[in-house]
């Protein structure tokens, strides 16, 4: 990015709520149902069908407001937001306009240099979703109305974000919070979390904002970062060439890695907001807020700090653990099943999760909550190599069998005779043999080719079928080479 300029970014994040029924009717919100089966006269907008507010939607948005330090309005109202799309059967969307239930909040994000930045939250309001258009080149545009009326909250940030990476961090924080609260899956690929970015640039130090463009169709966290980065550079180039940035809505093209114009930007009056006559005002009492406060879980940042304090793991490890609530739960469950609860073993658990467990999840493209790992067996495995009863190599070798067959690692080690050899005299005999079989290695080591040590250690481990204690092997080989 050209350092003459500064980006000004605000995000509008829609989160689909995990209520059992829709915002204003009793239709199920189940994802993946056959098209147009989760519908009724109310969510389809038939004449005479009246909406009734889902109390769970209000519960959820109060929790989100509390989690983002928002003020909660005691009285708020609904409006009709009028626009015409083929997947919006009523011709309007029930939303909140003038008096959103949550407002004037803030969210603190941690940057890569461990500094912190506060992003203001302008408002969080309730609304219903529209249907889904499916563009089939062989047929035409098809419409699935199952999503009509599914409850959403929209989280609108202040224009406090100054880079694509800050936007990514902020969005990841939002995802973590909604998942920890249990109000949204946070899955962007399924549309449960959606993000529009408002982006402008201005000369660094200027007070007045530049002309903004809104970028839509951001269906992954990385695409949000890429699209914002592209749009910042596009706008800077226009200004450098003497042109003017147009206020418009743009789409992100993930295949071409660029934004393209969709339509000229609407203003609020283009939507023609009117008060919703069929819904009463939402009255939120202090006792209701107190009740939701008591249900609040430990949030990601607080949990990260506790993991660092309680388990003495590095901040990096703790950040990986809390990125996914289920992963943090898994980490703590394994730690709870350790016989020897000490800092060394807690660190071994985080290492094992970050290498072996996350690799498996990545290969299978699943979350930790979708795989039935036996936490007791993993705790046993950690302690076997922590106590030098098996080498890390043997631990990795038996791990797949442990998962597939559900066997205890202790039983596998016992059946296969894999207990690590830590008898120095037994290991020394093999070390002497390996060096005798490779007489030139000592001369190579003296000549500065220190990599022969790794070769010799590998040969000893091979001779002992991976059972030798690698630290003892290394120490014995090093002693002979340096003698």
C-alpha positions in Angstrom: 0.0 0.0 0.0 1.2 3.5 -0.9 2.2 5.1 2.4 0.9 8.5 1.3 -2.6 7.1 1.9 -4.5 5.7 4.8 -7.4 3.2 4.5 -10.6 3.7 6.4 -12.6 0.5 6.8 -15.9 -0.4 8.5 -17.4 -3.9 8.5 -21.1 -5.0 8.5 -21.3 -8.5 9.7 -24.5 -10.6 9.5 -24.6 -13.6 11.9 -27.3 -16.2 11.5 -28.7 -17.2 14.8 -28.9 -20.8 16.1 -32.6 -20.5 17.2 -34.7 -23.6 16.5 -37.3 -21.6 14.7 -37.4 -18.5 12.5 -37.5 -14.9 13.6 -41.2 -14.3 13.2 -42.8 -17.7 12.7 -42.5 -21.3 13.9 -40.7 -22.8 10.7 -37.5 -24.7 11.5 -34.2 -23.1 10.7 -32.5 -26.4 10.0 -29.7 -26.1 7.4 -29.6 -28.4 4.4 -33.3 -29.2 4.0 -34.8 -29.7 0.6 -35.5 -26.4 -1.1 -38.7 -24.6 -0.3 -39.8 -27.0 2.5 -39.1 -24.9 5.6 -41.8 -22.2 4.7 -45.2 -21.0 5.8 -47.6 -18.2 5.0 -45.9 -15.8 7.5 -42.3 -16.1 6.2 -43.5 -16.1 2.6 -45.4 -12.9 3.2 -48.9 -14.1 2.4 -51.7 -11.6 3.1 -53.2 -11.8 6.6 -50.3 -13.8 8.1 -48.9 -11.9 11.1 -45.3 -12.1 12.5 -44.6 -12.9 16.1 -41.1 -12.2 17.5 -39.0 -15.1 18.6 -37.9 -14.4 22.2 -34.7 -16.5 21.7 -33.6 -14.0 19.1 -33.8 -11.2 21.7 -31.9 -13.4 24.2 -29.1 -14.0 21.7 -28.7 -10.3 20.7 -28.6 -9.2 24.3 -25.7 -11.7 24.9 -23.9 -10.4 21.9 -24.4 -6.8 23.1 -23.0 -7.7 26.5 -20.0 -9.5 24.9 -19.2 -6.4 22.8 -19.7 -3.8 25.6 -22.8 -2.4 24.0 -25.5 -0.3 25.7 -28.9 -2.2 25.6 -31.9 -0.1 24.7 -34.9 -0.7 27.0 -37.3 0.0 24.1 -36.6 -0.7 20.4 -38.8 -1.1 17.4 -38.9 -2.9 14.0 -39.1 -1.3 10.6 -39.9 -2.5 7.1 -36.9 -2.2 4.8 -38.4 -2.1 1.3 -36.5 -3.5 -1.7 -37.2 -5.9 -4.5 -35.2 -9.0 -5.1 -36.6 -12.3 -6.5 -35.7 -14.1 -3.2 -37.5 -11.5 -1.0 -41.2 -12.6 -1.3 -42.7 -9.9 0.8 -41.0 -7.1 -1.0 -39.6 -5.9 2.3 -37.4 -7.1 5.1 -38.3 -6.8 8.8 -35.3 -5.1 10.4 -34.5 -2.4 12.9 -33.6 1.1 11.7 -33.8 4.1 14.0 -33.4 2.5 17.4 -31.3 -0.7 17.3 -31.5 -2.8 20.4 -27.6 -2.7 21.0 -25.5 0.4 20.3 -22.3 2.3 21.2 -20.1 -0.8 21.9 -16.5 -1.7 21.4 -14.3 -4.7 20.7 -10.6 -5.0 21.5 -8.4 -6.9 19.1 -4.9 -8.2 19.5 -2.5 -7.4 16.6 0.5 -9.5 15.5 2.9 -7.3 17.5 0.9 -8.0 20.6 -0.4 -4.5 20.7 -4.2 -4.0 21.1 -6.6 -1.8 19.2 -10.2 -0.9 20.1 -12.8 -1.0 17.3 -16.0 0.8 17.9 -19.4 -1.0 17.4 -22.0 1.5 16.1 -25.0 -0.9 16.4 -26.2 -4.4 16.6 -29.7 -5.0 15.4 -32.2 -7.8 14.7 -33.6 -8.7 11.3 -34.8 -11.5 9.1 -32.9 -13.1 6.2 -34.1 -13.2 2.6 -34.2 -16.4 0.5 -31.4 -17.7 -1.7 -31.0 -17.3 -5.4 -29.3 -20.1 -7.2 -28.0 -19.3 -10.7 -28.0 -22.3 -12.9 -26.7 -21.6 -16.4 -28.6 -24.6 -17.9 -32.0 -23.7 -16.4 -32.3 -20.1 -15.1 -32.2 -18.4 -11.7 -33.8 -20.7 -9.1 -35.0 -19.5 -5.7 -34.9 -21.4 -2.4 -37.1 -19.7 0.2 -36.1 -21.8 3.2 -33.9 -19.0 4.4 -36.7 -16.4 4.3 -37.3 -15.3 7.9 -34.2 -17.0 9.4 -33.1 -14.7 12.3 -30.0 -12.6 11.8 -28.2 -10.0 13.9 -26.2 -7.3 12.0 -23.0 -6.0 13.7 -22.0 -2.7 12.3 -18.5 -1.4 13.2 -17.3 2.2 13.4 -14.8 3.1 10.6 -11.9 2.4 12.9 -10.2 -0.3 10.9 -7.1 0.8 9.0 -5.8 -2.3 7.2 -7.0 -5.5 5.6 -5.3 -7.5 8.4 -7.0 -5.6 11.1 -10.3 -6.3 9.4 -9.4 -10.0 9.4 -8.5 -9.9 13.1 -11.8 -8.1 14.0 -13.9 -10.6 12.0 -12.1 -13.6 13.6 -12.9 -12.0 17.0 -16.6 -11.7 16.0 -16.6 -15.4 14.9 -15.0 -16.5 18.1 -17.5 -14.6 20.3 -20.6 -15.8 18.5 -19.3 -19.4 18.7 -18.4 -19.1 22.4 -21.9 -17.6 23.1 -23.4 -20.6 21.2 -25.6 -18.3 19.1 -24.1 -18.9 15.6 -21.9 -21.6 14.0 -19.6 -18.9 12.5 -19.4 -20.9 9.3 -18.9 -18.4 6.4 -19.0 -21.2 3.7 -22.6 -22.1 4.8 -23.6 -18.4 5.0 -24.0 -18.4 8.8 -21.6 -15.5 9.0 -21.5 -12.9 6.2 -19.5 -9.8 5.8 -19.7 -6.6 3.8 -16.8 -4.2 3.9 -17.0 -0.4 3.4 -13.7 0.8 2.2 -12.3 4.3 1.4 -8.8 5.8 1.3 -7.6 9.3 2.2 -4.3 11.1 2.3 -2.5 10.1 5.6 -3.3 12.8 8.2 -6.4 14.0 6.5 -9.6 14.3 8.6 -12.2 14.0 5.9 -13.1 10.5 4.8 -12.7 9.5 1.1 -15.5 8.2 -1.1 -16.3 4.6 0.0 -17.1 1.5 -1.9 -19.0 -1.4 -0.4 -17.6 -4.9 -1.2 -20.0 -7.9 -1.0 -19.8 -11.6 -1.7 -17.1 -12.2 0.9 -17.5 -15.9 1.7 -14.3 -16.7 3.6 -12.1 -14.9 6.2 -9.2 -14.9 3.8 -11.3 -13.5 1.0 -12.3 -10.6 3.3 -8.6 -9.8 3.7 -7.8 -10.2 0.0 -10.8 -8.2 -1.2 -10.0 -5.3 1.1 -6.3 -5.3 0.1 -7.3 -5.2 -3.5 -9.9 -2.5 -3.1 -7.5 -0.3 -1.1 -4.9 -0.5 -3.9 -7.5 0.0 -6.6 -8.8 3.2 -5.0 -5.2 4.5 -4.5 -4.4 3.9 -8.1 -7.5 5.9 -9.2 -6.5 8.8 -7.1 -2.9 8.7 -8.2 -4.1 8.8 -11.8 -6.1 11.9 -11.1 -9.5 10.2 -11.1 -12.4 10.0 -8.6 -13.5 7.0 -6.7 -17.2 6.2 -7.3 -19.6 5.4 -4.5 -20.8 2.0 -5.5 -21.4 -1.6 -4.4 -18.8 -4.0 -5.7 -18.5 -7.8 -5.7 -15.4 -9.8 -4.9 -14.5 -12.2 -7.7 -12.6 -15.0 -5.9 -11.5 -16.6 -9.2 -9.9 -13.4 -10.6 -8.9 -12.1 -7.2 -10.5 -8.7 -7.9 -13.5 -6.6 -7.1 -16.0 -5.6 -9.9 -18.8 -3.1 -10.0 -22.3 -4.4 -9.1 -24.4 -1.2 -8.9 -24.3 2.4 -7.8 -24.4 2.6 -4.0 -27.9 3.0 -2.4 -28.5 5.4 0.4 -30.8 4.7 3.4 -33.7 6.6 1.8 -33.5 4.3 -1.3 -34.7 1.5 0.9 -37.8 3.4 2.1 -37.9 2.4 5.8 -41.3 2.4 7.4 -42.4 1.4 10.9 -43.4 -2.3 11.1 -47.2 -2.1 12.1 -47.6 -5.8 12.9 -45.0 -6.0 15.7 -45.1 -4.4 19.1 -42.1 -2.6 20.6 -39.4 -4.7 22.2 -39.2 -4.0 25.9 -35.9 -5.2 27.6 -36.0 -4.9 31.4 -33.0 -4.7 33.7 -33.9 -8.2 35.0 -33.9 -9.6 31.5 -30.3 -8.2 31.0 -29.3 -9.5 34.4 -30.6 -13.0 33.5 -28.6 -13.0 30.2 -25.5 -11.8 32.1 -25.6 -14.8 34.3 -25.6 -17.1 31.3 -22.5 -15.5 29.7 -19.7 -17.9 29.2 -16.0 -17.2 29.5 -15.1 -15.3 26.3 -12.1 -16.0 24.1 -9.7 -13.3 25.3 -10.4 -14.1 29.0 -10.0 -17.8 28.3 -6.7 -17.2 26.5 -5.3 -15.4 29.5 -6.5 -18.1 31.8 -4.9 -20.9 29.7 -1.6 -19.0 29.8 -1.9 -18.6 33.6 -3.3 -22.0 34.5 -1.3 -24.2 32.2 1.8 -22.1 31.7 1.7 -22.5 27.9 3.0 -19.7 25.6 0.6 -17.0 24.4 1.0 -18.4 20.8 -0.3 -21.9 21.9 -3.1 -20.4 23.9 -4.2 -18.3 20.9 -4.4 -21.4 18.7 -6.4 -23.3 21.4 -9.0 -20.5 21.9 -9.4 -19.9 18.2 -12.1 -22.6 18.2 -14.1 -23.1 21.4 -14.3 -26.9 20.9 -10.5 -27.1 20.5 -10.0 -25.2 23.7 -12.5 -27.5 25.4 -10.6 -30.5 24.0 -7.2 -29.2 25.2 -8.6 -28.7 28.8 -10.2 -32.1 28.8 -7.0 -33.9 27.8 -5.1 -31.9 30.5 -7.7 -32.9 33.1 -7.0 -36.6 32.4 -3.2 -36.4 32.8 -2.0 -38.3 35.8 1.0 -36.0 36.2 -0.4 -32.5 35.9 2.6 -30.3 35.3 3.8 -27.6 33.0 5.9 -30.0 30.9 2.9 -32.2 30.2 0.5 -29.3 29.5 3.0 -28.1 26.9 3.3 -31.6 25.4 -0.5 -31.6 25.0 -0.6 -28.3 23.2 2.3 -29.4 21.0 0.5 -32.6 20.1 -2.8 -30.8 19.3 -1.0 -28.2 17.1 0.9 -30.8 15.1 -0.8 -34.2 15.0 -4.4 -33.3 15.8 -4.7 -30.2 13.6 -3.0 -32.1 10.8 -5.7 -34.8 10.9 -8.5 -32.2 11.1 -7.0 -30.3 8.1 -6.7 -33.5 6.0 -10.3 -34.5 6.8 -11.5 -30.9 6.5 -13.5 -31.2 9.8 -13.7 -29.6 13.2 -12.5 -31.2 16.4 -16.1 -31.6 17.5 -16.7 -33.8 14.4 -14.0 -36.4 15.3 -14.4 -38.8 18.2 -10.9 -38.6 19.7 -10.5 -40.4 23.0 -9.1 -37.8 25.3 -8.0 -40.3 28.0 -6.0 -42.2 25.4 -4.3 -39.0 24.2 -3.4 -38.1 27.8 -1.9 -41.6 28.2 0.1 -41.2 25.0 1.4 -37.8 26.1 2.6 -39.3 29.4 4.3 -42.3 27.8 6.7 -40.2 25.8 6.9 -37.4 28.4 8.2 -40.1 30.9 10.6 -41.4 28.2 8.8 -44.8 28.0 8.4 -44.4 24.3 10.0 -42.0 21.8 8.1 -39.3 20.0 8.6 -41.3 16.8 6.9 -44.4 18.3 4.1 -42.1 19.6 3.5 -40.8 16.1 3.6 -44.4 14.7 1.0 -45.8 17.1 -1.3 -42.8 17.0 -3.2 -43.8 13.8 -3.8 -47.3 15.2 -4.9 -45.8 18.5 -7.5 -43.7 16.7 -8.8 -46.3 14.2 -9.0 -49.3 16.7 -9.8 -47.3 19.8 -7.0 -49.1 21.7 -5.2 -47.7 24.7 -1.7 -46.6 23.8 -0.4 -48.5 26.8 -1.9 -51.8 25.4 -0.4 -51.1 21.9 3.0 -50.5 23.4 2.8 -53.6 25.6 1.6 -55.8 22.7 4.3 -54.7 20.3 7.1 -54.4 22.8 7.7 -50.8 22.1 8.9 -49.6 25.5 11.8 -47.2 25.0 15.3 -48.5 25.8 17.1 -46.1 28.2 19.8 -48.5 29.3 23.0 -46.6 28.4 25.2 -49.7 28.2 22.8 -51.4 25.7 22.6 -48.3 23.6 26.3 -47.8 23.8 27.0 -51.2 22.3 24.8 -50.3 19.2 26.5 -46.9 19.0 29.9 -48.5 18.9 28.8 -50.9 16.2 27.3 -48.2 14.0 30.5 -46.1 14.2 32.6 -49.1 13.5 30.5 -49.8 10.4 31.0 -46.1 9.3 34.7 -45.5 10.1 35.0 -42.3 7.9 32.4 -40.4 9.9 34.8 -39.4 12.6 37.2 -37.9 10.1 34.2 -36.1 8.4 33.1 -34.7 11.8 36.6 -33.4 12.5 36.6 -31.8 9.0 33.6 -29.8 10.1 30.8 -31.9 8.6 28.7 -31.9 11.7 25.7 -33.3 9.9 27.2 -36.8 10.3 26.0 -36.8 13.9 22.4 -36.8 12.7 23.2 -39.6 10.3 24.7 -41.8 13.1 21.9 -41.1 15.5 19.5 -42.1 12.7 21.4 -45.3 12.1 21.4 -46.2 15.8 17.6 -45.6 16.0 17.1 -47.8 13.0 19.2 -50.6 14.5 17.1 -50.4 17.7 13.8 -50.2 15.7 13.1 -46.7 17.1 13.1 -47.9 20.7 16.2 -46.2 21.9 16.0 -43.0 24.0 17.0 -40.4 21.4 18.6 -38.1 24.0 20.9 -40.9 25.3 21.8 -41.9 21.7 22.6 -38.3 20.8 24.8 -37.8 23.9 26.7 -41.1 23.4 27.3 -40.4 19.7 28.4 -36.8 20.5 30.8 -38.0 23.2 32.6 -40.5 20.8 32.8 -37.9 18.0 34.3 -35.3 20.2 36.7 -37.6 22.1 
